[in-house]
Structure formats: structure tokens, C-alpha cells
Amino acid sequence: MAKIERVLISVSDKEGIVDFAKGLVKFGIEILSTGGTAKLLKENGIDIKLVSDYTGFPEMLDGRVKTLHPKIHGGLLARRDNKKHMEELQKHNILPIDMVVVNLYPFEETISKPDVTLETAIENIDIGGPTMLRSAAKNYESVTVIVNPTRYPEILKELEEKSGELSLETKENLRTEVFSHTARYDSAICNYLTGTKEFKFADTFTLGFTKTQELRYGENPHQKACFYKDTISKGSLKQLHGKELSFNNILDLDSAFSISAEFEKPAAVVIKHTNPCGTACGKTLSEAYSQALACDPVSAFGSIVGLNMQVDEETAKAIVSSPFVEAVIAPEFSEGALRILKGKKNMRLIIADSPERGKLDIKKVEWGMLLQEKDLRQVKTEKCQIVSDRKPDDNEFSSLLFAWKISKHVKSNAIVLAQGTRTVGIGAGQMSRVDSVKIACRKAGELAKGSVMASDAFFPFPDAVEEAAKAGVKAIIQPGGSLRDKEVIEAVNKHKMAMVFTGMRHFKH
């Protein structure tokens, strides 16, 4: 491998660049640079040559054009083992550039700001940077390309060990990192511009992901797994305490966050295997948690707890005195709550930051990907149709709407029994709806008497209503639309129950 003689440095993220440039100078490497990077390096006593002086062409169009020049890209793309290429460089007075150190305008950081304008976002689309990165990465055997600032120390170390040279393996790794980075960058731009107007399903859909962490294993110990953050999600997870998150933890945390975020009042959810085994709203967060836990305390062993506001000391005390809790996710924790919860060495404590909930639901299948709008639509009270002889009273109606809101987060076939704003029995994921009803009623026990029931989809037969009536359910909310709606309503009226049609279903597969 040939020694590196010339490097072009132009970075948006300037962390570590001064020390890296000083390290390169020790090997006698000439530095070309632009704009703010050149200014910073000069201020720190590093001798550089401006790209504009080298190309003989000034930076122009408010910095939009700096490095888009044959003297730059000829120096990057010429193969050193190709005699014709090297003769053409000499003919046009172009010098080979052996290393490119570039990172891009902070597009994702810019669009994450709530008040960002389209004009500002557009101006943060980097053109020259990706072009140089791609040119250098294409010619990786001759040109080293660095996009990740964390790589600087190891590059300097290898240059020291190899007398100013780098191995082909290192160059290959850096090349791959570049194309991964530019793919994500372009995905972020594409998805942002798609979202600036009313969402539509484009002919092509791109996603960029960055690995956040490697996981011990996947759903089972024999499966390898990693966690990647995508370019669409606005929020983030931050772990404050406890063991490393597992694959299953992250799935459950997603469910816990999604359900608790449905409510403005203090709300708590207890999750097992992505299903809620208890959800409640209360006057206080601790009350909400205690009522959520009471729905199914047996199933709650090894659960994930989701809370929709700052966790206080009272709630923290309730959590640590509960059956084993794997993790707690909330917008924030008070200092007192953290002190109490950290008393549990392995309990994972997670802050969920999501100023804007994602609007897309993505599922991978063997043959490709399924993409849909996320199920965020809420039923409007005035759109509901009372189809029974008996009308639900105000308290029943309020409880029905609470249960309905929970039903969309339960694996179908989903049945939710509620008293007020707390669940008392949940039947999830059964192949027949009547079995889900039986499970929910069994879990509710005596609390099924006087409860209300939500079903995520219509009843194909009146048998589920008969089971609910036997348990003491007094009102039901469901989408309606079955061929046997008339029979179902007749069963409701026979038992003097109330029934509300929403006209909307909430399947969750």
C-alpha cells in the first residue's frame, strides 16, 4: 500500500478534527481544506491549503459550491495502478488526493427541531460532501475515506504502526461505512420531503437505520440480534439504570409507551409479551399503577411498566413492592423516584422522548415489507351508534370509550373488560372471539359483574354476548358490521345490556 501524501478535510462535526489533523501533519501529509474547517485548523497552528487556491476557483453560491471541481474529483477517482488515469492527472495538473475526511451537514438534527422550515431543511442538504465521500469510497483501494469522527484515534494508530500507510482491510471497512452513512442520509432527506405534504405511499420507500446497540440475543438465546434506530422516528430511548435491554424488552417497551401515551390523565400500563395485562387511569400516577397491577397481578410477574408522566416517589414505592418488574418506561423520573427504583439493581429505567409519535407502522415479511398508517384515529362520541334498546348511562359510556381505547393495543382477537377507567379482565390473541371473552371474564372474576366490554372487531355470532351476560357485563362497545348483527343485538336486548357501534375496528396482528 502507498503512503498517504495528501488529505482533504471538510467537516461539519468538528469534534476531534484538530488533534487528528495535527497527527496527520506528523507524517508529512499535506492538508487541503475548506470554509470553517480551514479556519479552525489555521487558528490551531496547522498549515493548510485552501481548496479554492488549489482549484483556482472560488467558493460560490453561499457555499453551495466548494469542492465540485475536476481537480478534486479527478484526484479522488484516478486509479493509481492505471497508467492512463495518472497521465491524465499530470496533463491537467491534478494532484492525487489519498485521504478524504468529510462528515455532512446535520440534516437529521436540523429537521428534528419543531420549528424548522422547509427552506432551512433544504439548505442543510449536503451536496459536495456526499459527492466526495462516494468518489473516494468508489476508489477505496487508492483513497482512504473517513466519515465517522470516532475513527480518528485508530487511524492515527495504524498510520504509526505502518509508517504512514493503511491496510486494505481498514480501507474496505471505511468504504462500507461511507455507503451505509450516505444511504441513511439520503433516506432521511427522502422521508422528510415525502412528509412535508399529506402522506402518500410512494412507488419506492427507503429507510435508513443506525445501529444503536448489539443485544445479547433475540427473542430466544440461539438468535443473534441488534437494535437499530430509523430515520423516521422522532423520539428516543435513554436508559438510566439496570441491566442491558433485551430484544423482548424493547418490543414490550414499545407497547407500554404506545398505550400510556394515549391518555392525558395519570395513566399506567403493565405489559407482558406486548399485551397489556392491566391498564388504568387515576387521580394520581400511583393510583393508576396500583389499579393497573390489580387487573392481573399473576401475569404481571416479569412485566414492563409504562407511565405517561413523571414518576414520583409514591409510584416508585408501589413499583418496588410489586411482583418482579423488568423495566419502567416514562417521560421522566423525579430524583426521589430514581433513588428508590435504583435500589433494584437489575430494574431497567427508561426515559421515553417522543415529541411527535410516528405516523407509520412497518412490518417485515418474508417477501418484503408491509407499510401502513399507524392506528392513531380516535372514535368520536357523536359518531357512535347506540343499537340496543337500553342506552348506556354517562358513566358506562365513559368506561366503554376507555376500554375501546385499550382494545386497539391488544392482540386480536381482543376483548377488554373495564370498570370506570381501569381494566379488570383482558382476553388476547385467541383464534375465536368467544374464547377471548371467556378468558377476560375468568380473569376479571367477580369484577366482571357490572363491567363494560370492548371488542376490537365485530361479533360473528351472539355466543360472545351470551358469555358476557353470564359474567355480569352490562354494556358492550364494538365496531358492528357482522352479517349477524341483528342476532347479536337481540341477545344484548334479551339480557337488558347496552351496545354501542363505533363503525371502526382495531385489529392488531
LINDATA-V472539 format. One line per field, one symbol per residue. phi: phi as a letter, one per 20 degrees, with the letter a starting at -180 (. if undefined). burial: + if it has 24 or more other ideal C-beta (glycine too) atoms within 12 Angstrom, else -. A space follows every 50 residues. Layout:
phi->???
burial->???
//
This chain:
phi->.efedbcddbceeefnffffffffgfemefddbclffffffffdmdfcdf gffffmcffbllnfdcdebgfefffeefffedgfgfffgffdldefdebc dccegfffffffffdfeffffgfeefdffgffffffffdffdceccddgf eggfffffgffdlndcffffffffgfffffffffgffffgffffefdgfb effccdcdccfeaedgaefcgedfbcddeeeefeebdcedaofffdgfgf ffffffffffffdefgcccddclmefdabbdbfcfffffffffffbffff fmedddcdbgeeffffffffeeggdfbccbfacffffffffffegefedc eddbfbfgddddcecgeqbdcbfffdfdfegfefdedefeeffffffffg ffffffgfddgffdccdccmdbfcacdcmefcfffffgfffffflffffn edcdcfbfefbffffffffgeofdbccbfmoffdgffffffffgeledcc eembdcgce
burial->+--+++++++++++-+++-++-+++-+-+++++++-++-++----+-+++ ++-++---+---+--++++-++++++++-+--------+----+++++++ ++++++++-+++--------+--++++++++++++++++++++++++++- ++--++-++----+-+---++-+++-+++-++++++++++++-++----- ----++++-+----+---------+-+-+++++++++-++++--++++++ +++++++++++++-++++++++++++++++++-+++++++++++++--++ -++++++++-++-+++-+++-+--+++++++-+---++-++--+--++++ ++-+---+-+----------+--++---+----+++++---+---+++++ ++++++++++++++++++++++++++++++--++-+++++++++--++-- +++++++++--+-++++++-++++++++++-+--+--++-++--+-++++ ++-+++-+-
//
